[in-house]
Amino acid sequence: MIKMMKTVFTHKTHEGTTERLLQLAFGYFGLYVITGFLVKYFDKVLGVGGTSYTVYNTIGGLLICNLVVFIWGWYRFKSSDYIKVLGINMPRELLYIIPSGVCTAVIIPTTTLMYTLPISVMVAMIIMRASVIVISRIVDAIQIRQGILHKLVYWEENVAVIFALLAVGVKFWYVGPNDFDFINNAAAMTILTFYLTAYSIRIYIFNYYKNTRKPGAVYDTKGFFAVEQISATSAIVIAGIIYFLVSNPVMDPALPMAKQAFAFQFKNALINPPEIWGKIIASGLPFGIVAFFSVFLFMFKGRTATFAGLVNRLTSLIAGTVATLFVWWLIAGQKSPAGADWFGLAAIFVAIYFMSKAEKKRSRELAKAHEIEPEDGSEIVDEPGAAKP
């Protein structure tokens, strides 16, 4: 373990190894903590939150993502399979990566909109977090049936799913009798439907790309990320401009700004930007970089959607608890993590235990098949009497 951690923090690792997985998870964790803390810091200390913060923070996140993919040349997607479209020779994968970017463009605003509706934010968060875990498991089941995924979903991964859902669902202890009113709220159900549909398609596409790579075929996760982000940014900008020009919201003088309709808050944020709009855009730097780690974890080589989805969501859940601790320590008057948070954290660590057992089996399986190169350079051989995965 010590040797592995030393490799994780001091070495450049090989694609698909456990050490590379841990590097991505640690990077995602650290940036998510910063992102979560900054949301509360700008709201409670600098006095800018809600839609105004979201708009400019998202601008900053999109800027950093697109700067990286253009400056480093990631947009030059590498492929082993080209087709002609309108006389242009292009990678075949673009036919589904661009739609994945459009799905990303749907996920970003629907996440924000869920929090602005007159419904329980806690219930919205539970549903959105749990849905990714469940969707990932369903995608594996579908792709196994389709003959796309040829790997087993280990029993340890299924057990980890149960404990992960327990960690998320424990928050229901704090849900009030009226917190499910969003079921009768047409706007809330419409937004939730778009969110779940977009995420389902996106996770399916991630794993379709990953699981249809033939031996020796290019696996360009950076190029995938670049095309998806460019598509997402284009869709968000176009939709934002149209929404800004078409909507004509009226302010309700009886309500504070935080309770105004989203259309009014969105348009007001752009017409009357906060004085510290530049700082808010800068706060989008960690938010944007988080996207890199998130996508690379979802697409991690050789792992099932179940496993990758669990790593992604559980890492963000732990980071959320840690961010809450930092907010409590550093910003006066803030609440510490509740009992349900600590219980959920314990369930997360149980899930991680089972995931670590699954990861040992998977990394050994991949090394034996020469799909990954172990960091220590050792050859994996069958032990006498060893069970087959």
N, C-alpha and C positions, 0 to 999 in steps of 0.2 A: 504493500500500500504506500509506504514512504517513497519507494522508488518510483511508483506510478505518479504520485503527486509532484515529485521533483521533475519528472518528464513533462507533466501538464503545465507547470509554471515556468519552465526554463527552456523547453525545446520546441522546435517546429515538428509537428507530428504528421503521421501519414493519414491519408484519407480513409475514413471508415473505421478507425481504431477507437477503442474505448477512451484512450487519452484525448483524441480529437473531440470526441463527444463531450468529455468533461470540460475541455477548454471552451467549447461553445456554450455549455450550460452555465459555467462560471461567468462568462462574459455577459450572457443574457441576464443572469441574476443581478450582477452589479449594476448594469445599466437600468434595469427595471426598478431597482431600489432608488436610484437617483431620479428617475422619471416620476415615480410615485411620491417621493419627497417634494420635488419641485412643484407638483400640482398643489399640494397643501401650503407650501411656502408662499407661492404667489397669491393664493387665495387668502390665507390667514394673516400674512405679514405685509405683503405689498398691496393687498386689496383688489386684486384682479383675478377673477375666477369665471366659472361657467362658460358660456359660449364665446365670450371675448378671448379668454385664455385658450380655449380649444382651437379657435380659428387661427390665431397667430402661432400657436405651438405646432399645429398641423402644417402650416406653411413652412416653418423651420425644419420639421421632420422630412417633408417632401423635398425641400431644397438640398439637404445633405445627402439624401438617398440618390437623387439624380446627379448631383455633382460627382459623387464617387463613381457611379456607373459610367459617366462620360469621361471623366479625367483618367480613370484607370482602364478605360476601353472595354469594360465588361459587356457593353451593348453589342459587341461583335460576337453574337451567339455562335458557338461551335457545335457543329452537327455532323453526323455521318450519313444523313438522309435528306436530300434536297428535292424539291418539286418546283415546277414553274407555275406561277400565278400571274396572269396578265402579262406574260412574257418575261417576268422577273424570276430569277432563280433564288429561292429562299428555303431555309430549313423547314422541314415538314412540321416540326414541333411548334412553330409559331402559330399554327392553326388552333392550338388549344392553350398555349401560354398567354396569348393576348386576351382570350376570354377569362383566364384566371386573373389577369390584371384588372379586368372590368369587375370581377367579383370582389377583388380587394377594394376597389373604389366604392362598392356597395357596403362592404363591411365597416369601413371607417366612419362614414356619416351615420349609419344605423346604430352603431355602438353609442355615439354621442346622443342621438335622438332618443334612445331608450332611457337615458339618464335625465332627459329634460321633460319627459312626460309626467303627468300627475299619477304615477304609480310607485310602488315600492322599489327603490333603487336596489335594496338588498336582494329581493326576489329576481330582479332583472340580472344582477351580477351572477346569482346562483345558476340561473338558466343558461346564460351565455357561457360560463365556464364549464359547466357540466356537459353542455351540448357538444363542445369540441371533443371531449373525451369519448362520448357516446358515438359521435359521428365517425371518429377515427376507427373505432372498433367495427362499426357497420361497414365502412369502406373496405377493411380487410376481408370481411365476410363476403362482400360482393365480388371483390377482385379474385378471391380464391375460387369462388363459384365460376367466374368468367375464365379462369385459367390464366389470369394475368399475374397473380401472386403465387409463387411456388414454395413459399416458406410457411412453416407452421406458426400459428400464434401460440406460444408456450403457455402452459397453465399458469405459470408465475405471472405472466402479463395480464391474464384475465383476473387473477386475484388482486393484482395491483390496481386494476380498473375499479374493482369493488371498493377498495380502501380509498382510492382517489375520489370516488363519488361520495363516500362517507365524509371525507374531509370537506368537500364542497357543501354537501347537504346538511351538515351539522348546523349551519346558519338558520335552518328552518325553525330551530328552537326559538329564535327571536322574531319570527314572523307573526304579525298580528292577524286577526280574523278578517280584516278588510284589505290585506296586502295582495290578495289575488284578484282584486277588482279589474286588473288590466285584461283579464279574459273577456270581459264585457266591453272593453275599450277598443273600438275598431281601429283607431290609429296605432295603438300599442301592438295589437295582434298583426296588423299589416307590416309594421316595422320588424317585428320579431320574425315573421315569415320570410321577409327578404333577407334578414341576417342569417337565419339558419340555412336557407336555400343557397345563398352565396358561399357560406363556409363549407357546406357539403360538397358543392361543385369544386371549390378550390382545393380541398383536401384530397378529393378524388383525383384531380389533375396532378397534384404533387406526386401522388403515388403511382398514377398511370405512367408518368414520365420515368419515375424511378424504377418501376417494375418491368418496363418494356425495353430496357436497355439490353441489347444483345451483347454477347461477349466481345470485348474489344471496342464497343461503341463508345463515343464520347459522352461523358456525364458532366455537363457544364452547369453546375448549380449557380455559379456567379452570373452566367449569361441568362439563365432562367430568371434569376432575381432581377436583372437589369431590364429585360423585356417586360416582365410583370410590373415593375415599378413605373416604367415609362408609360405603359398602358394605363395603369391606375391613375397616375398623375394627370395624364391627358383627359381621362374620363371625369375626374374630380374637378379640374379647372373648367372644362366645358359645361358640366352640370352646374357648377357654382356660378358661372357667368349668367347662364340662362335663368337660374333660380333668382339671382340678384335682380335681373332686368324684368322678369315676369311678376315676381311677388310684389305686392303693394300693401304690406301690413300696417295696421293702425295701432298705436300705443293705447293700452288701457290705463287711464290715469289712476284707477283704483288699485292697481297692482304694482309691486316693486319690479325692478328690472329683471330679477331672477325668475319671476313668475310670468313674465310676458311670453307671448307666443314665440316659438323658435324662429320663425321667419323674421319677426321684428328684431330679435336679439342678433341674428346673423347679419342682417342688413345694417343695423346700428353699429355693430362691431367694425364693419368696413368703412362706413361713412364717418363715424366718430371714434377713431382708434384710440386706445388708451395711451397715456403719455409714455409708458414704458413698453410700447409695442416691440421695439427693437430687442429688449431683454427677453420678452416672451418668445420671439422668434429664435433667439439664441438658446432658450430653454428646450427648443425642439431638437437640438443636437443629439442628446442621449436618446430621446424618443425616436428619432430617425434611425440611429445606429442599432437600436433594439430590433428593428425590422430585419436587419441582416441576420442576426443570430436566430430570430424566430423562424425565418424561412429556412435557414440552413439546418436547424434542428428538425423541422417538419420533413425535410428532404434527406435526412441523414442516411448515408449509403448503407444498404444491407439490412435496415431495420424495418419492422412492420409499421403501419400507420398507427396501430395501437400503442406501440412502444414510443414512437416519436411524439405522438400527441400527448402521451403521459409526461414525457420529459419536459415538453414545452409548457404544459399547464401547471404541473407541480412546481417547476422552477419559478413560474410567475406567482404562484400562491405563496411560496416561501418568501419570495422577494416582497410581496405585498405586506406580509406580517412584519418583516424587518423594517420596511419603510414606515409602517405605523409606529414601530418602536422609536425610530429616529425622530419622527414628528412629535411624539410624546416627550422625548428627552430634550429636543432642541427648540420647540415652539411652545410657549407658555399657554396653559389652559386647554391643551388637547387631551383626548382620551387615550388611555393605554389599550393594548389589545384585550378584547373581551375573553371570557372563559371559553367560548365557542372557538375563538381563534387558536387558543392553545390546544384544545382538544383536536381541532382540525389539523394542526401542525403535527401532533402525535400520529394521527392517521396517515398523514403524508409520509412520515418517516417509515411507517410500516410498509406503505406502498413502495417506497424507494428500496427497502430491503428486498422485496420480491423482484423489483426491476433489476437490481444488481445481480440477483441469481440468474435472471433471464439473460442479462447482458453477458455474463460469463459463458453461458451456453452458446449464445449467438456469435460472439467474437471467435470462439473456438471453431464453430461451424464454418464461419466465413474464412478463417485462416486455413482450415483444412481444404477448402475449395479454392484457395489462392485468390479469393476476392479482395482480401486486405493483406497488408504486410504488417505483422506484429512489430511493435516498437523495439523490442529487444532482438529482433531478427531471427528468433527461434523458429524451428519447424514444428508444426503441430502434427503429431502422429496419434493413431488410435491406441488407447490403452487396452490391454487384454480384458475382455469382458465388458468393455465400456458400452453403455446404452447408446443407441443411435438417436439423434434428435428427431 
